[in-house]
């Protein structure tokens, strides 16, 4: 399934991380896939409330939690710049689907 939302079709997920050699490209790609799957899930399930959206974003955040260990295994980490880039993409996704979501709540389950 491809992203149907035109705004997000043109969005470059994790763009800042992609341009920084500190972050292994193959792991940035895994992160991009997490965000793409989040978009696809939102489009398939069509959450009708912020709580329903947060359930989906928390699941995606948990995937990033698992990915954090892979970054560490590759002499990298999800640090400040990465957290900001990931958080900005979560906000962009929520806004593109018409939600005025709390930035911190979108990624409330993060441990990075």
C-alpha positions, 0 to 999 in steps of 0.5 A: 500500500502506498501513502495516499495523502498528497502532502505526505507523498512529497514529504522527505521523512527523516531528511535531516538524519538522512543528510547526516553521516552520523546516522547509518543510512540503512537504519534511517531507512528503517525509520522512514519505513516506520513512518510510512507504515504509520501513514498507511495505518492511519489511512487504513484505520482512519482514527476518529479521535486523538486517542485513536491517533495516539494509539497508532503513534505510540505503536510506531514510537515503540518501533523506534524504541526497538530501533534505538538499540540498532543505532547503538550497535552501529556507533550511533544513537537517537540523540537530540537532532534525531529526536527532533527530526523524528518528532517533527515528522510525527507532527507533520503526519498528524497535521497532514491527516487533520489532527491538532495533536500534542507533540509530546503525546504523539511520541509519549512512549519514547525511551530515546 
